[in-house]
């Protein structure tokens, strides 16, 4: 299934620019509760906000920043602003926690 294939840049697993890290994110908007799952390659993220007017994207940036331990200004959506599959860039390469077991 095409939806299960991560973005090619995220699949490579190396930073796009020195000191930055890219990762694939699968967003589930309008979720009952906020949560996330990290398997080491893709971050599954459930946010309560609807996708209307970029509200879900703002919630994604805040959630990824909180999860990675950085400020929201250090997180950017590189591609997929209107899609559920997004490519996110974090300014600190060491910001990603280990995968959940």
Secondary structure, 3 states (H helix, E strand, C coil): CHHHCCCHHHHHCCCCCCCCEEEEEEEECCCCCCEEEECCCEEEEECCCCCHHHHHHHHHHHHHHHHHCCCHHHEEEEECCCCCEEEEEECCHHHCCCCCC
